[in-house]
Amino acid sequence: MQDTSKQYNAVIDTCKSLFIKKMSDYGSAWRILRLPSLTDQIFIKAQRIRGLQQNDVRKVDEGEVSEFIGIINYCVMALIQLEKGVVETPDMTTEEATNLYEEKVAITKQLMMDKNHDYGEAWRDMRVSSLTDLILQKLLRVKQIEDNKGKTLVSEGVDANYQDMINYAVFAMIHLNEN
């Protein structure tokens, strides 16, 4: 699993680097986004990945990797929004946002390591398309939970679903980097 940990960190470093650059360009404008808006942004990216996987012709010169990076970063933003709440005006410095980013990723990575131990790295035998479908399934679950005003009877909350989506997207990027 040490290899997985290193590969995970490499993917996250790429994502975090883009997050920081976008914070420099746009500031923390994303802080005004409500959770359903973030969920919809993630959904758009996952749908595009599925379309790229199914269609023979691509009309936009961006592949799956940039979309998986977007899924990871939007999920981290959602986890931050869950903790900090939505604001009316951008209120976070790049340093503050980066610290929160790293905190949320560390918790999510630990979840991955625990599950990875129990499941024996089963994801390594999965296809990227299956990981994409799992992300879409998690998104549909999150949308339903959001429609239910955050209430669940027996299921995990939206935070666990965002964490799973991050981990599935990281796994997909590891697969894509290996090919």
NORTAUR-V575780 format. One record per pair of residues at least 12 apart in sequence whose C-alpha atoms are under 7 Angstrom apart, sorted by the first residue. I is the first residue (numbers start at 1). GAP is how many residues later the second one is. If there is no record, write none. Layout:
# NORTAUR-V575780
i: [I | I]
gap: [GAP | GAP]
This chain:
# NORTAUR-V575780
i: [7 | 8 | 11 | 11 | 15 | 15 | 19 | 20 | 20 | 23 | 28 | 28 | 28 | 29 | 31 | 31 | 31 | 32 | 32 | 32 | 32 | 32 | 33 | 34 | 35 | 36 | 38 | 38 | 39 | 42 | 42 | 43 | 43 | 45 | 45 | 46 | 46 | 49 | 49 | 50 | 53 | 65 | 68 | 72 | 72 | 75 | 75 | 76 | 76 | 79 | 79 | 80 | 108 | 112 | 128 | 128 | 131 | 131 | 135 | 135 | 138 | 138 | 142 | 142]
gap: [167 | 162 | 159 | 162 | 54 | 58 | 54 | 74 | 78 | 71 | 62 | 63 | 64 | 61 | 55 | 56 | 59 | 54 | 55 | 56 | 57 | 58 | 53 | 52 | 43 | 110 | 36 | 40 | 100 | 29 | 32 | 93 | 96 | 22 | 26 | 86 | 90 | 15 | 18 | 82 | 76 | 108 | 101 | 94 | 97 | 87 | 91 | 25 | 28 | 25 | 80 | 20 | 55 | 55 | 44 | 47 | 37 | 41 | 30 | 33 | 23 | 27 | 16 | 19]
